[in-house]
Amino acid sequence: MSWLSNVRNKIASITKKESPDNLWHKCKKCEAMVFLKEFEENMQVCPKCEHHDRIGPMIRFEQIMDENSWKIIPFTLVKEDPLRFKDQKKYTDRLKAARAKTEEQDALITATGTIDNIPCVVGVQDFAFMGGSMGLAVGQAFVDGANRALEEQCPYIIFTAAGGARMQEGILSLMQMPKTTVAISMLREAGLPFIVVLTDPTTGGVTASYAMLGDVQISEPGALIGFAGQRVIENTIREKLPEGFQTAEYLLEHGMIDMVVHRKELRNQLAQVMSYLMAWKTAA
């Protein structure tokens, strides 16, 4: 091998190891190329346009909860594939693929811990797991989180991100709507706060149940929040929808949510809200 060929091979090797895929992040909104390290240090928010990218449960726990304070609540096993559903793939195969991709058991992960030294239970839906869809496992994880909050007499915080109910579980997925609503009622009866943080996107049966039942409704900027899609609504009412319809900012303007909070400020805001809502317990 000549000296020139040897140099070319070394350059090609370096280029492959330090490719743009490893060093850069392309913003899904403004398409700006940002150093991946800078993007991660900015809490997965684009420094150019402030677009809040979707993040998974583990990153969310690390960002929101006190360091080394949080512990995952074990999953309660539920019946998988109760309808033996199959479309282009078997439902069981889709579950295996989602678990391999996310390294999570299902679309909702709950944990106990503290935020600014305030005990709480936090649940995070992962849109990367089958679109964050709500099925038996998600409903059970939600109830397990509510039960733990009741046991520990602390607030329950849910970060929503979902395309709605899980079609592969049919009516059983829709039954999770009243199931989670009952769990929220138990929290209310105990005087414990239920706080919802809506993230992009929150739609379908999740919006129609626990996502809109919080004592305080918070959203990240620019999040898509709604029940049906815009085209479905426009075809139904035969009218053009307003610009920005179903965005967090539109819902805030029309009184559907309480506040829109930047991800950098979310931890402090949650701590403040919890301290207000739990003041009765401190006073007692």
Backbone torsions as a table, in degrees:
resi	resn	phi	psi	omega
1	MET	NA	131.4	-178.3
2	SER	-72.9	163.9	179.2
3	TRP	-61.1	-40.3	-178.4
4	LEU	-64.9	-42.6	179.4
5	SER	-64.1	-38.2	179.1
6	ASN	-62.8	-43.0	178.8
7	VAL	-64.1	-43.0	180.0
8	ARG	-60.3	-43.0	-179.6
9	ASN	-63.5	-39.6	179.4
10	LYS	-66.9	-41.0	178.1
11	ILE	-63.3	-42.3	179.6
12	ALA	-63.0	-38.4	179.3
13	SER	-65.3	-43.6	179.0
14	ILE	-64.2	-43.3	-179.1
15	THR	-61.4	-39.5	-179.2
16	LYS	-68.5	-41.4	-178.1
17	LYS	-69.4	-34.4	-177.7
18	GLU	-112.3	51.5	-179.2
19	SER	-76.1	161.4	177.2
20	PRO	-55.9	-30.4	179.7
21	ASP	-62.9	-28.7	-178.6
22	ASN	-91.2	-25.6	-172.2
23	LEU	-105.7	-20.2	-171.2
24	TRP	-124.2	154.4	171.6
25	HIS	-123.5	131.4	178.1
26	LYS	-98.2	119.4	-178.7
27	CYS	-63.8	133.1	-178.7
28	LYS	-72.1	-17.9	-178.2
29	LYS	-97.1	-60.1	-176.7
30	CYS	-94.7	-8.6	178.7
31	GLU	65.1	18.3	176.1
32	ALA	-71.8	145.2	176.6
33	MET	-92.6	119.9	-176.2
34	VAL	-122.8	140.2	175.3
35	PHE	-54.5	131.2	-177.4
36	LEU	-57.6	-40.3	179.6
37	LYS	-63.4	-42.1	178.4
38	GLU	-64.4	-40.4	178.9
39	PHE	-62.7	-44.4	-179.9
40	GLU	-68.1	-39.1	178.5
41	GLU	-67.7	-22.6	178.0
42	ASN	-92.0	21.1	176.3
43	MET	63.0	37.2	-179.9
44	GLN	59.3	35.4	175.2
45	VAL	-116.3	131.0	-178.7
46	CYS	-64.2	123.9	179.9
47	PRO	-72.1	-12.6	-179.2
48	LYS	-87.0	-47.6	-174.2
49	CYS	-120.8	-0.8	179.6
50	GLU	68.1	20.3	175.9
51	HIS	-67.0	128.0	179.5
52	HIS	-88.6	109.0	-179.2
53	ASP	-74.9	157.8	178.5
54	ARG	-73.4	138.4	179.6
55	ILE	-131.5	157.3	-177.9
56	GLY	-90.2	176.2	-175.3
57	PRO	-58.8	-45.6	-174.9
58	MET	-63.9	-42.6	177.3
59	ILE	-64.8	-39.8	179.9
60	ARG	-63.2	-45.1	178.6
61	PHE	-60.1	-42.1	-179.2
62	GLU	-64.7	-36.5	-178.6
63	GLN	-74.8	-37.2	-169.5
64	ILE	-94.3	-41.2	-169.9
65	MET	-94.6	157.3	179.4
66	ASP	-60.4	144.7	-176.7
67	GLU	-59.3	132.7	178.1
68	ASN	61.7	17.7	-178.7
69	SER	-97.7	-21.1	-170.2
70	TRP	-97.9	147.4	-179.4
71	LYS	-139.2	130.4	-177.4
72	ILE	-66.4	136.4	173.9
73	ILE	-81.9	123.7	-177.5
74	PRO	-58.7	146.0	178.3
75	PHE	-71.2	137.7	167.6
76	THR	-86.4	124.7	-176.6
77	LEU	-67.3	136.1	175.9
78	VAL	-124.2	168.1	179.9
79	LYS	-70.8	122.0	177.4
80	GLU	-88.6	143.8	178.8
81	ASP	50.9	55.3	-177.6
82	PRO	-63.5	-23.8	-179.1
83	LEU	-101.4	1.4	-175.6
84	ARG	50.9	51.8	-170.7
85	PHE	-78.8	142.3	176.2
86	LYS	-148.7	127.7	169.6
87	ASP	-116.2	-111.8	173.9
88	GLN	-72.3	-25.6	176.3
89	LYS	-134.4	160.9	172.3
90	LYS	-69.7	144.6	177.8
91	TYR	-59.2	-38.7	179.4
92	THR	-61.8	-35.8	177.9
93	ASP	-69.5	-36.2	177.9
94	ARG	-65.7	-40.0	177.6
95	LEU	-63.0	-43.9	178.9
96	LYS	-60.7	-42.1	-179.5
97	ALA	-65.8	-41.2	179.8
98	ALA	-66.2	-38.8	179.1
99	ARG	-68.4	-37.2	177.9
100	ALA	-67.9	-36.3	-178.0
101	LYS	-72.1	-43.2	-173.6
102	THR	-100.2	-17.2	-174.2
103	GLU	61.1	29.6	176.9
104	GLU	-121.4	157.1	-179.2
105	GLN	-72.8	-40.3	178.4
106	ASP	-157.7	-167.8	-167.8
107	ALA	-82.4	-7.5	178.0
108	LEU	-128.5	122.6	178.2
109	ILE	-115.4	131.9	179.4
110	THR	-118.0	152.0	-178.5
111	ALA	-148.7	151.1	171.3
112	THR	-102.3	152.2	179.4
113	GLY	170.8	-154.5	179.7
114	THR	-135.2	151.3	171.5
115	ILE	-124.0	114.4	-174.5
116	ASP	53.1	43.1	177.7
117	ASN	69.6	11.4	176.2
118	ILE	-98.0	119.1	180.0
119	PRO	-63.0	141.8	179.8
120	CYS	-163.2	166.3	170.7
121	VAL	-114.0	132.3	-178.1
122	VAL	-124.0	130.1	174.6
123	GLY	-115.3	138.6	-178.5
124	VAL	-130.2	122.9	174.1
125	GLN	-85.8	141.0	-178.0
126	ASP	-110.1	109.3	-179.2
127	PHE	-65.7	-22.8	179.4
128	ALA	-68.8	-18.3	178.6
129	PHE	-94.4	94.0	178.4
130	MET	49.7	44.9	177.5
131	GLY	65.6	24.0	-179.8
132	GLY	63.2	19.7	-172.2
133	SER	-63.5	148.3	-175.3
134	MET	-95.6	118.0	174.9
135	GLY	-130.8	-160.9	-179.5
136	LEU	-58.0	-42.5	-176.9
137	ALA	-66.8	-40.8	179.0
138	VAL	-66.2	-44.2	178.3
139	GLY	-60.2	-42.0	-179.5
140	GLN	-69.0	-39.8	177.9
141	ALA	-63.0	-38.3	177.7
142	PHE	-63.0	-46.9	-179.7
143	VAL	-64.8	-39.6	177.1
144	ASP	-60.1	-40.2	177.6
145	GLY	-64.9	-41.7	178.2
146	ALA	-64.3	-42.2	178.8
147	ASN	-63.2	-38.7	178.3
148	ARG	-66.6	-38.2	176.9
149	ALA	-63.3	-38.0	177.2
150	LEU	-65.9	-41.9	179.4
151	GLU	-62.9	-42.7	-175.4
152	GLU	-93.1	-1.0	179.0
153	GLN	52.1	55.8	-177.4
154	CYS	-138.1	166.5	179.1
155	PRO	-65.9	156.1	176.7
156	TYR	-119.7	121.6	-179.1
157	ILE	-115.1	131.2	178.4
158	ILE	-121.9	128.3	171.0
159	PHE	-98.8	112.6	-175.7
160	THR	-94.3	145.0	173.3
161	ALA	-163.6	103.4	-172.2
162	ALA	-158.1	150.6	172.2
163	GLY	-91.3	0.3	178.1
164	GLY	120.6	-156.0	-179.4
165	ALA	-72.8	154.8	-177.7
166	ARG	-86.6	111.7	-172.7
167	MET	-61.5	-28.2	-177.5
168	GLN	-69.7	-10.3	179.1
169	GLU	-112.7	5.0	171.5
170	GLY	52.6	-134.1	-177.0
171	ILE	-62.3	-25.8	179.9
172	LEU	-64.7	-33.4	177.3
173	SER	-70.1	-37.2	178.8
174	LEU	-68.2	-26.6	178.5
175	MET	-67.9	-15.1	177.9
176	GLN	-72.9	-18.5	178.8
177	MET	-64.9	-55.0	176.2
178	PRO	-67.5	-31.8	-179.8
179	LYS	-61.0	-46.4	179.9
180	THR	-70.6	-32.7	178.7
181	THR	-64.1	-38.9	176.9
182	VAL	-63.7	-41.1	178.8
183	ALA	-61.6	-38.6	177.9
184	ILE	-66.2	-39.2	177.5
185	SER	-60.9	-37.1	178.1
186	MET	-66.0	-38.3	176.5
187	LEU	-63.4	-41.7	-179.2
188	ARG	-64.6	-41.5	179.3
189	GLU	-62.9	-30.5	179.3
190	ALA	-86.0	-2.6	180.0
191	GLY	74.1	23.9	-178.0
192	LEU	-101.1	133.9	-177.7
193	PRO	-66.5	139.9	170.4
194	PHE	-118.7	111.7	-173.8
195	ILE	-113.1	129.9	-179.2
196	VAL	-111.0	131.6	172.4
197	VAL	-115.2	110.0	-178.0
198	LEU	-83.9	125.9	178.1
199	THR	-122.3	169.5	-174.2
200	ASP	-81.4	127.8	-12.7
201	PRO	-99.6	155.8	172.9
202	THR	-125.3	110.9	-173.0
203	THR	-142.4	177.5	171.7
204	GLY	63.3	-143.7	-175.0
205	GLY	-63.5	-23.9	176.2
206	VAL	-69.3	-43.6	175.3
207	THR	-62.6	-36.5	-177.2
208	ALA	-78.1	-0.5	178.8
209	SER	-130.5	-113.4	-168.3
210	TYR	-67.6	-20.7	-177.6
211	ALA	-66.2	-25.2	-178.0
212	MET	-113.6	20.2	-177.6
213	LEU	-113.2	17.1	-178.1
214	GLY	-71.9	151.1	170.2
215	ASP	-66.0	-33.5	173.3
216	VAL	-132.1	131.6	-178.8
217	GLN	-109.5	113.2	179.1
218	ILE	-114.3	152.0	175.4
219	SER	-139.9	150.8	169.4
220	GLU	-78.6	152.2	-178.9
221	PRO	-58.8	139.1	173.5
222	GLY	74.9	4.6	-177.7
223	ALA	-66.7	139.6	173.1
224	LEU	-82.7	123.2	-178.1
225	ILE	-134.4	124.6	179.1
226	GLY	-178.2	180.0	177.0
227	PHE	-100.9	-72.0	177.4
228	ALA	-94.9	162.8	178.2
229	GLY	-70.4	158.3	-176.7
230	GLN	-61.5	-40.7	-179.5
231	ARG	-64.4	-37.3	178.2
232	VAL	-64.0	-43.6	-179.9
233	ILE	-64.7	-45.5	-179.6
234	GLU	-62.4	-39.5	178.3
235	ASN	-69.3	-28.3	-179.6
236	THR	-77.4	-48.6	-177.0
237	ILE	-91.0	-8.4	179.1
238	ARG	55.8	43.2	176.6
239	GLU	-139.8	153.3	176.4
240	LYS	-80.7	130.6	-178.4
241	LEU	-79.0	153.5	180.0
242	PRO	-63.7	154.6	177.5
243	GLU	-65.8	135.8	-179.4
244	GLY	82.2	5.4	178.9
245	PHE	-56.5	136.8	179.5
246	GLN	74.6	12.5	171.8
247	THR	-92.3	159.9	-179.8
248	ALA	-57.9	-41.2	-177.8
249	GLU	-65.6	-38.6	177.8
250	TYR	-65.2	-43.7	179.9
251	LEU	-65.7	-36.5	177.0
252	LEU	-63.8	-44.8	-179.3
253	GLU	-62.0	-30.1	-176.5
254	HIS	-103.4	15.1	170.8
255	GLY	78.4	15.6	-178.9
256	MET	-84.6	-26.1	177.0
257	ILE	-131.1	167.5	-173.5
258	ASP	-93.2	-33.6	-177.5
259	MET	-162.0	152.6	172.4
260	VAL	-113.2	122.6	-171.6
261	VAL	-125.4	129.8	176.3
262	HIS	-63.5	147.0	-176.9
263	ARG	-58.1	-33.3	179.4
264	LYS	-67.0	-25.1	-176.6
265	GLU	-102.0	-3.6	-170.6
266	LEU	-66.6	-42.4	-179.2
267	ARG	-58.9	-49.0	179.7
268	ASN	-64.9	-37.4	179.9
269	GLN	-66.0	-41.4	178.3
270	LEU	-64.2	-41.4	178.6
271	ALA	-61.8	-40.7	-179.8
272	GLN	-66.5	-44.9	-179.9
273	VAL	-62.8	-44.0	179.7
274	MET	-63.1	-39.8	-179.7
275	SER	-64.5	-36.0	177.1
276	TYR	-67.3	-48.7	-173.3
277	LEU	-73.6	-20.8	179.2
278	MET	-102.3	11.8	-177.9
279	ALA	-60.6	-33.2	-179.9
280	TRP	-60.6	-37.2	-178.2
281	LYS	-72.7	-37.9	178.1
282	THR	-64.9	-40.0	-179.5
283	ALA	-66.5	-35.1	179.7
284	ALA	-69.7	NA	NA
